[in-house]
Amino acid sequence: MTAEETLSNVEKALDEIRPFLMSDGGNIKLLSIEDSIVKVQLEGACTGCSVNQMTLKNGVEATIKKYAPQIEEVINVA
């Protein structure tokens, strides 16, 4: 998969996740994809949420891996 295809697939995954985050007053922004690590920034209500790491790993990371299996990890850059 090319870097452009990976970026497109990660964006599709984030578009799938955004409505759920927005319904709770949050959002997510893609910052970069470096090697096999996606860096994102949680926004709004997500920044102070006590379960944001669980959402990041079980929701965001799992969905991104579904679209782009070569991604190894998703990290939140505050």
GIDAZI-V539281 format. One record per pair of residues at least 12 apart in sequence whose C-alpha atoms are under 7 Angstrom apart, sorted by the first residue. I is the first residue (numbers start at 1). J is the second residue. D is the distance in whole Angstrom. If there is no record, write none. Layout:
BEGIN
I|J|D  I|J|D
END
This chain:
BEGIN
6|68|6  9|67|5  9|68|6  10|64|6  10|67|7  10|68|7  13|63|6  13|64|5  13|67|6  17|60|7  24|45|7  25|44|6  25|45|5  26|43|5  26|44|4  26|45|5  26|46|5  27|42|6  27|43|5  27|44|6  27|46|7  28|40|7  28|41|6  28|42|5  28|43|6  29|41|5  29|42|7  36|70|6  36|71|5  36|72|5  36|73|7  37|71|6  37|72|6  37|73|5  37|74|6  38|73|6  38|74|5  38|75|6  39|74|6  39|75|5  39|76|6  39|77|6  40|75|6  40|76|5  40|77|6  41|76|5  41|77|5  41|78|6  42|76|7  61|73|7  61|74|6
END
